[in-house]
Amino acid sequence: VYFSNIYKNGFKLPIESNKISDFIIIQYKDLPEEDGIKRRFVENRNGRYCYIGSNSDPNKRSVIWNETEKKADIKIQGNIDERITDTKFVLKYFQTSMKKEDYNEFENLLGDLSQIKDVLEYVGISRDFDLDDLSSTDRNNLFRLVTSIENEHIDSESTDKPFIASVFTFMGNNVLLYKKYLNGNKYKWVNFFRETIPCTFGFRDKEENDMLNISIFLVCDKSIFKRFINSDYDKILTGLKKSDITPDIANVLCLKTICNMISAYDEDNTNLEVLDTAYKFGEWLEVNTEIDKSCLLINQLQIKKRKNQLTPKDYSLLATLIQNEYDNIKFGAYTLLEDYENAKDSFSKIPAEEQNDLINSPIYRLYSELSENIAVAIG
């Protein structure tokens, strides 16, 4: 019953045992804390009340005990730890006062809260939060995250990565689950951003039951590289370098990964760390792989363009690239040189299918900005 916030409108309980009276000693001041539970008495014209719970704010405590009417108004509140503590208190002191189905509801809630806590600790998210403050997106992603681990099946919204979790974004954290196989058929869920990043993601094909590997680059889409609380670009870079990079992987997946990093930067134009990571990865690829040097150079130079760091030597390299036999290289070079007309002409000569790919690329973003600036100047 995740995030159910049961008894939102209050849950009235007539007292049928002296447990709660033993817990509350009538006096009009703060009472000492017991097992994480705080108590504070308030008296007004409507009666005498004791606010009971683990939250430091009396108004956010889960139990309001009406001493005058001998009734409790229960609404479990606070962060996960506070809700667990308060639910345990309710189960302990109101067990004989509840109907069995109500007691079972609280038991179920305690189990759900404990499971959510375990899952978040397992994937390395320790940020404190109140469940009532979660956005609808965070609630949905937390539910997907918990059920994925509970059901031993990745609850993915992605259709092109059926064996790998899509990225879970939760409270400013990035989570990507994958199955890490141990001996035999045993495996465990691992958070991509918490443990040492693997070169490949292993899974067993349902029909063949064979161990297959998926390259790390197949999960390195733009969403991976956005800025999150737990972003660790050095770890990502280390994982990329450890991969088995064939020429095909270098010239397709590696170049795409660099473009995805640049696109992640373009989301807000502030995350220079991801740009630096892309540039460092490019430098490493140039030395250690059989990557197409012209394509790589366009990417390296567009990174420097975004940081306003192009040098006279870089412009000389661009002057060489416009002599390249391939129109996509010429298009990139002319764009970086801010030569709109020649960039436009080069783009028109690129096959339609490649044009569609380029339209979603970071170099095309610079081209679009160049086009807009010229339109404004002319206007």
Secondary structure, DSSP 8 states (H G I E B T S, - for coil): -TT---STT--EEE--SSHHHHH----SS-EEEETTEEEEEEEETTEEEEEEESSSSGGG-SEEEETTTTEEEE---SBHHHHHHHHHHHHHHSGGGS-HHHHHHHHHHHHHHHHHHHHHHHTT-----BGGG--HHHHHHHHHHHHHHHTTS---S-SS-TTS---EEETTEEE-EEEEE-STT-EEEEETTTS---SEEEEE-TTT--EEEEEGGGG--GGGGS--TT--HHHHHHHHHTS---HHHIIIIIHHHHHHHHHHHHTTS--HHHHHHHHHHHHHHHHHS---HHHHHHHHHHHHHHTT---HHHHHHHHHHTT-S-HHHHHHHHHHTT-HHHHHHHHHTS-HHHHHHHHTSHHHHHHHHHHHHHHHHH-
